[in-house]
Amino acid sequence: MAKARMTRMTRYETRWIQRIIEAGLGQPKPFYAKEAVSILFDARRLDGDGMLTNIPNVFRMNTVLKKSKRFERIKDSANSNTWVLKEDEA
């Protein structure tokens, strides 16, 4: 029996995380999920990568970043999630 999707990354989610890391988000300044979605949207427009046809919304992006284990969540003063790349991943 396969694991639940909440505990494992799909191939789309893995590709999204890779693009975010390649774009340099989270090093060293924290970012919001909205910025990550914007990066993915711009990457899709620039190179026409077929794997980026399913761009997540902000709520889904927060869930993917939680699942990733490569990013650390920090709550800001407005209780919003900000994300930063973990030190061992940089």
C-alpha positions as CSV (number, residue, x, y, z in Angstrom):
1,M,0.0,0.0,0.0
2,A,1.4,3.5,-0.9
3,K,2.0,6.1,1.7
4,A,-0.4,9.1,2.0
5,R,0.5,12.0,-0.2
6,M,1.0,14.2,2.9
7,T,4.1,12.3,3.9
8,R,5.9,11.9,0.5
9,M,6.7,14.3,-2.3
10,T,5.2,13.9,-5.7
11,R,7.4,14.4,-8.8
12,Y,5.8,17.8,-9.4
13,E,6.5,18.9,-5.9
14,T,10.1,17.8,-6.1
15,R,10.5,19.8,-9.3
16,W,9.0,22.9,-7.7
17,I,11.3,22.6,-4.7
18,Q,14.3,22.2,-7.0
19,R,13.4,25.3,-9.0
20,I,13.0,27.4,-5.8
21,I,16.4,26.3,-4.6
22,E,18.0,27.0,-8.0
23,A,16.4,30.5,-7.9
24,G,18.2,31.2,-4.6
25,L,15.1,31.8,-2.5
26,G,15.7,31.4,1.2
27,Q,19.5,32.2,1.1
28,P,20.0,34.1,3.4
29,K,16.7,36.1,3.5
30,P,13.4,34.4,4.4
31,F,10.7,34.3,1.8
32,Y,6.9,33.9,1.6
33,A,5.1,31.1,-0.3
34,K,3.7,33.8,-2.6
35,E,7.3,34.6,-3.8
36,A,8.0,31.0,-4.5
37,V,4.8,30.7,-6.6
38,S,5.9,33.8,-8.5
39,I,9.3,32.3,-9.2
40,L,7.7,29.1,-10.5
41,F,5.3,31.1,-12.7
42,D,8.2,33.2,-14.2
43,A,10.3,30.0,-14.8
44,R,7.4,28.5,-16.7
45,R,7.0,31.5,-18.9
46,L,10.7,31.8,-19.6
47,D,11.7,28.2,-20.6
48,G,8.4,26.5,-21.3
49,D,9.2,23.5,-19.1
50,G,6.4,21.0,-19.3
51,M,6.8,19.9,-15.7
52,L,5.8,23.4,-14.6
53,T,2.3,23.4,-16.1
54,N,0.7,22.8,-12.7
55,I,1.7,25.8,-10.7
56,P,0.5,25.6,-7.1
57,N,-1.5,28.2,-5.3
58,V,-0.1,29.8,-2.1
59,F,-1.8,27.4,0.3
60,R,-0.6,24.4,-1.6
61,M,2.9,25.9,-1.8
62,N,3.0,26.2,2.0
63,T,2.0,22.6,2.4
64,V,4.8,21.5,-0.1
65,L,7.4,23.6,1.8
66,K,6.3,21.9,5.0
67,K,6.7,18.4,3.4
68,S,10.0,19.3,1.9
69,K,12.3,19.1,5.0
70,R,14.8,21.3,3.1
71,F,13.2,24.5,4.4
72,E,12.6,25.8,7.9
73,R,9.4,27.6,8.8
74,I,9.6,30.9,10.7
75,K,6.4,32.7,11.9
76,D,6.7,36.5,11.4
77,S,5.0,39.2,13.5
78,A,1.8,38.9,11.5
79,N,1.7,35.1,12.2
80,S,2.5,34.4,8.5
81,N,4.8,31.6,7.4
82,T,8.2,32.7,6.1
83,W,10.6,30.1,4.8
84,V,14.4,29.8,4.8
85,L,16.7,27.1,3.4
86,K,18.2,25.0,6.1
87,E,21.9,25.5,6.8
88,D,22.9,22.0,5.7
89,E,21.2,22.5,2.3
90,A,22.8,25.8,1.4
